[in-house]
């Protein structure tokens, strides 16, 4: 069995972040991921729609059960009606009963009518069970989809915050260097051309910083819209980082087997096939019913073929997600090594700064460079987390409602 593991250093990395993203002091709204997911599910129009469909279906099924009970009564009345017609002599009570049937039904049902009524009465409970079953699963699939979207957008949000924090570091370095050369230029220590070069760097970093502030604002608004809170809500602290430390992955075959057992397409498909088998088996006997049975057999074969096609689609989806995760993992190994080397160099720079060998500007510049490598490491680790989440969701009921409906 093929296994591969990610050895993450995420805890150490997060603790070294000098940004306020995971700071201990709370200076604004705290974004808790679990609360965000609950809000998204509670406020989602799609969830409300699926709940409404399920509730209306359950009510409709109850009405159909009542109808089926009425059909059962009609069949029993029909048998009694025929029995009374067949009698040469009827008692006074039987004659009164007979006249009631005449007024209600006119005449007994034909054999074909009786067969049709009987099939309807028998199929209603099985059909209702299947319908409620698949709509219940559809509601859970919709919730899975919402949760996955929140996880993805939350990841984009913390990345946007990290990018802004890094841009602020670079901007502060550029501003310090610009002020220094500006002073030196005014004193005639350096030429104005050298000062203009630093001014260009300063303006470039300032523009990038302002751009990323706008992007964070937009990303925050998009996230707020998704979870159904006031769109202008801002956050200064995030309670969850994406990493699972040392993470083990199953083989492709194991993931596929789970998906072919758990997906809505499969569990709903099994119930659908059973429903179609039952519907076909209700027909037997007369020529009319033989034709119905042939049609029922065709519907059954179509249902089986549909499930088999969906199995192939699921295998392809799992393979695509598994390959994506494996590629990300392999690329992460080299990024992890780059980060280790950068951390080693940064520790050396920190030591030099602590003993006064290098200036604060130089130290801040090196800090910004190291932070960039560290965030690249974090972002790749987050991508692996999301990829694994998508793969695991693909092996559960799934996240696409339409794929599981029959």
C-alpha positions in Angstrom: 0.0 0.0 0.0 1.4 3.3 -1.1 1.7 5.8 1.8 3.3 9.2 1.9 3.7 11.7 4.8 4.1 15.4 5.3 6.4 16.4 8.1 5.2 19.9 8.9 7.0 22.5 11.0 3.9 24.7 11.1 3.7 25.2 14.9 7.2 26.7 15.0 6.5 28.8 11.9 3.3 30.3 13.2 5.0 31.1 16.5 7.7 33.1 14.7 5.2 35.2 12.8 5.7 38.8 13.9 2.3 39.9 12.4 -0.9 40.4 14.5 -2.8 37.6 12.7 -2.4 35.1 15.5 -1.4 37.6 18.2 -2.5 37.1 21.8 -4.0 40.5 22.2 -7.3 41.0 20.6 -7.7 44.5 18.9 -10.8 43.8 16.9 -13.3 41.1 15.8 -12.1 37.5 16.3 -12.8 35.3 13.3 -13.6 31.8 14.6 -13.8 29.3 11.8 -16.3 27.0 13.4 -18.6 29.9 14.1 -18.2 31.1 10.6 -19.2 27.7 9.2 -22.3 27.6 11.5 -23.3 31.1 10.3 -22.7 30.2 6.6 -24.9 27.1 7.0 -27.6 28.9 8.9 -27.8 31.9 6.5 -27.3 30.0 3.2 -30.2 30.4 0.7 -29.3 27.0 -0.8 -29.6 25.3 2.6 -32.9 27.0 3.3 -34.1 25.9 -0.1 -33.0 22.3 0.5 -34.7 22.2 3.9 -37.9 23.6 2.4 -37.8 21.0 -0.4 -37.3 18.2 2.2 -40.1 19.5 4.4 -42.6 19.9 1.5 -41.6 16.4 0.3 -42.3 14.9 3.7 -45.7 16.6 3.8 -46.5 15.4 0.3 -45.4 11.9 1.2 -47.8 11.9 4.1 -50.6 13.0 1.8 -49.7 10.2 -0.6 -49.8 7.7 2.3 -53.4 8.9 3.0 -54.2 8.5 -0.7 -52.8 5.0 -0.6 -54.9 4.1 2.4 -57.9 5.4 0.5 -56.9 3.2 -2.4 -56.7 0.2 -0.1 -60.2 1.0 1.1 -61.4 1.3 -2.5 -59.9 -2.1 -3.3 -61.6 -3.7 -0.3 -64.9 -2.0 -1.2 -64.6 -3.3 -4.7 -64.2 -6.9 -3.5 -67.3 -6.5 -1.3 -69.2 -4.8 -4.2 -68.5 -7.7 -6.5 -69.4 -10.2 -3.8 -72.8 -8.5 -3.3 -73.4 -8.4 -7.1 -72.8 -12.1 -7.3 -75.4 -13.0 -4.7 -78.8 -14.2 -6.1 -80.5 -12.9 -3.0 -79.4 -10.1 -0.6 -80.6 -9.5 2.9 -82.1 -6.1 3.7 -78.8 -5.0 5.2 -76.9 -6.3 2.3 -79.2 -4.5 -0.2 -78.7 -1.2 1.7 -74.9 -1.8 1.6 -75.1 -2.6 -2.1 -77.0 0.6 -2.9 -74.3 2.6 -1.1 -71.6 1.1 -3.4 -73.8 1.8 -6.4 -74.1 5.5 -5.4 -70.4 5.8 -4.6 -68.8 3.8 -7.5 -71.5 3.1 -10.0 -70.0 -0.3 -10.9 -67.1 -2.4 -9.7 -63.6 -1.7 -11.1 -62.3 -3.7 -14.1 -59.3 -6.0 -13.8 -57.0 -3.5 -15.3 -58.3 -0.7 -13.1 -57.9 -2.9 -10.1 -54.3 -3.7 -11.1 -53.5 -0.1 -11.6 -54.9 0.9 -8.2 -53.1 -2.0 -6.5 -49.8 -1.0 -8.0 -50.2 2.6 -6.9 -51.1 1.5 -3.4 -48.0 -0.7 -3.2 -45.5 1.6 -4.8 -46.3 4.7 -2.8 -44.4 3.7 0.4 -41.3 2.5 -1.5 -41.2 5.6 -3.7 -41.7 7.9 -0.7 -38.9 6.3 1.2 -36.5 6.7 -1.7 -37.5 10.4 -2.3 -37.1 11.4 1.4 -33.8 9.4 1.6 -32.2 11.2 -1.4 -33.4 14.6 -0.4 -32.1 14.1 3.2 -28.7 13.3 1.6 -29.0 16.3 -0.7 -29.3 18.5 2.3 -26.1 17.1 3.9 -24.3 17.4 0.6 -25.3 21.1 0.4 -23.9 21.6 3.9 -20.7 19.8 2.9 -20.4 22.2 -0.1 -20.9 25.3 2.2 -18.3 24.1 4.7 -15.8 23.5 1.9 -16.4 26.9 0.5 -15.9 28.5 3.9 -12.6 26.6 4.4 -11.4 27.8 1.0 -12.4 31.4 1.4 -11.0 31.5 5.0 -7.7 30.2 3.6 -7.7 33.0 1.0 -8.5 35.5 3.7 -5.6 34.6 6.0 -3.3 34.5 3.0 -4.4 38.0 2.0 -3.8 39.2 5.6 -0.3 37.6 5.5 0.5 39.2 2.2 -0.5 42.6 3.5 1.6 42.2 6.6 4.6 41.3 4.4 4.0 44.2 2.2 3.9 46.5 5.3 7.3 45.2 6.3 8.7 45.8 2.8 7.1 49.3 2.8 8.6 50.2 6.2 12.1 49.1 5.0 11.8 51.1 1.8 10.5 54.1 3.7 13.5 53.9 6.2 16.0 53.6 3.4 14.3 56.4 1.5 14.5 58.7 4.5 18.1 57.8 5.1 19.3 58.5 1.5 17.1 61.6 1.4 19.0 62.9 4.5 22.4 61.9 3.0 21.5 63.6 -0.3 20.6 66.8 1.5 24.0 66.7 3.2 25.8 66.0 -0.1 27.0 62.6 1.0 25.4 60.9 -2.0 24.1 62.1 -5.3 20.4 63.0 -6.0 20.3 60.2 -8.6 20.9 57.6 -5.8 18.2 59.3 -3.8 15.8 59.1 -6.7 16.4 55.4 -7.0 15.4 54.8 -3.4 12.4 57.1 -3.9 11.3 54.8 -6.8 11.6 51.7 -4.6 9.7 53.5 -1.8 6.8 54.5 -4.1 6.7 51.0 -5.6 6.4 49.4 -2.2 3.8 52.0 -1.1 1.7 51.3 -4.1 1.9 47.5 -3.5 1.0 48.0 0.1 -2.1 50.1 -0.8 -3.1 47.6 -3.4 -3.0 44.7 -1.0 -5.0 46.6 1.5 -7.7 46.9 -1.1 -7.5 43.3 -1.9 -7.8 42.3 1.7 -10.9 44.5 2.0 -12.5 42.8 -1.0 -11.6 39.3 0.2 -13.0 40.1 3.7 -16.3 41.4 2.1 -16.6 38.3 0.0 -16.0 36.1 3.0 -18.6 38.1 5.0 -21.1 37.7 2.2 -20.5 33.9 2.2 -21.1 33.5 5.9 -24.0 36.0 6.1 -22.6 38.6 8.4 -22.5 42.4 7.9 -20.3 42.9 4.8 -18.1 45.6 6.4 -17.1 43.4 9.4 -13.3 43.4 9.8 -11.1 41.0 11.7 -7.8 41.4 13.5 -7.4 37.8 14.8 -8.0 34.4 13.2 -8.3 31.4 15.5 -7.4 28.6 13.2 -4.3 27.9 11.0 -4.4 25.2 8.3 -2.0 22.4 9.2 -2.2 19.0 10.7 1.4 18.5 11.7 2.5 15.1 10.5 -0.2 13.9 8.2 -0.6 10.4 6.7 -2.4 9.8 3.4 -4.1 6.6 2.3 -3.5 5.0 -1.1 -5.5 5.9 -4.1 -7.3 2.6 -4.0 -8.4 3.2 -0.4 -9.8 6.6 -1.2 -11.7 5.2 -4.2 -13.2 2.4 -2.2 -14.4 4.9 0.4 -15.9 7.1 -2.3 -17.7 4.2 -4.0 -19.2 3.3 -0.6 -20.2 6.7 0.7 -21.0 9.1 -2.2 -24.6 10.2 -2.6 -24.5 9.0 -6.2 -23.9 5.5 -4.9 -26.1 5.3 -1.7 -29.0 7.0 -3.5 -28.4 4.9 -6.6 -28.8 1.7 -4.6 -32.1 2.9 -3.2 -33.2 4.0 -6.7 -32.4 0.6 -8.1 -34.4 -1.1 -5.4 -37.3 1.2 -6.0 -37.2 0.4 -9.8 -36.9 -3.4 -9.1 -39.9 -3.2 -6.8 -41.9 -1.2 -9.4 -41.0 -3.8 -12.1 -42.0 -6.7 -10.0 -45.5 -5.4 -9.4 -46.3 -6.2 -13.0 -47.1 -9.8 -13.8 -49.8 -11.8 -15.5 -51.9 -10.3 -18.3 -50.5 -9.0 -21.7 -51.0 -5.4 -20.5 -48.9 -6.1 -17.4 -46.2 -7.9 -19.4 -45.8 -4.8 -21.5 -45.6 -2.8 -18.2 -43.0 -5.2 -16.9 -40.9 -4.8 -20.0 -41.0 -1.1 -19.7 -40.2 -1.4 -16.0 -37.2 -3.7 -16.9 -35.9 -1.0 -19.3 -36.2 1.6 -16.5 -34.3 -0.7 -14.2 -31.5 -1.3 -16.6 -31.2 2.4 -17.3 -30.9 3.0 -13.5 -28.2 0.4 -13.2 -26.3 1.8 -16.1 -26.6 5.3 -14.7 -25.1 4.2 -11.4 -22.2 2.5 -13.2 -21.5 5.6 -15.2 -21.5 7.7 -12.0 -19.0 5.2 -10.4 -16.6 5.9 -13.3 -17.0 9.6 -12.8 -16.3 9.3 -9.1 -13.1 7.3 -9.8 -11.9 10.0 -12.2 -12.7 12.7 -9.7 -10.9 11.0 -6.9 -7.9 10.3 -9.2 -7.7 14.0 -10.1 -7.8 15.1 -6.5 -5.4 12.5 -5.4 -2.8 13.4 -8.1 -3.2 17.1 -7.2 -2.5 16.3 -3.5 0.5 14.1 -4.4 2.0 16.8 -6.6 1.6 19.4 -4.0 3.2 17.2 -1.4 6.2 16.5 -3.5 6.7 20.2 -4.3 6.3 21.0 -0.6 9.5 18.9 0.2 11.7 21.3 -1.7 9.9 24.4 -0.3 10.4 22.9 3.2 14.2 22.6 2.5 14.3 26.2 1.2 12.6 27.4 4.4 15.0 25.5 6.6 18.0 27.2 4.8 16.3 30.6 5.1 15.7 30.1 8.8 19.3 29.2 9.4 20.5 32.3 7.6 17.9 34.5 9.4 19.1 33.1 12.8 22.6 34.2 11.9 21.4 37.7 10.9 19.5 37.9 14.1 22.6 37.1 16.1 24.6 39.7 14.3 21.9 42.3 14.9 21.7 41.5 18.6 25.4 42.2 19.0 25.3 45.4 16.9 27.2 44.1 13.8 24.4 45.1 11.4 22.0 48.1 11.4 18.2 48.0 12.1 17.4 48.8 8.5 19.5 45.9 7.3 18.0 43.6 9.9 14.4 44.7 8.9 15.3 44.1 5.2 16.5 40.5 6.0 13.4 40.0 8.2 11.1 40.9 5.3 13.0 38.5 3.0 12.8 35.7 5.5 9.1 36.4 6.2 8.4 36.1 2.4 10.0 32.6 2.3 8.2 31.6 5.5 4.8 32.7 4.1 5.5 30.8 0.9 6.1 27.7 3.1 2.8 28.4 5.1 0.8 29.0 1.9 1.9 25.7 0.4 1.1 23.9 3.6 -2.4 25.5 3.5 -2.8 24.4 -0.1 -2.1 20.8 0.9 -4.6 21.1 3.8 -7.4 22.3 1.4 -6.5 19.6 -1.3 -6.7 16.9 1.4 -10.0 18.4 2.6 -11.4 18.3 -1.0 -10.3 14.7 -1.4 -11.9 13.6 1.9 -15.1 15.4 1.0 -15.1 13.6 -2.4 -15.0 10.3 -0.5 -17.9 11.2 1.8 -21.4 12.1 0.5 -19.8 14.6 -1.7 -20.3 18.4 -2.3 -22.3 18.5 -5.6 -26.1 18.1 -5.0 -27.0 17.5 -8.7 -24.7 14.5 -9.0 -26.5 12.6 -6.4 -30.1 13.1 -7.5 -32.1 10.6 -9.5 
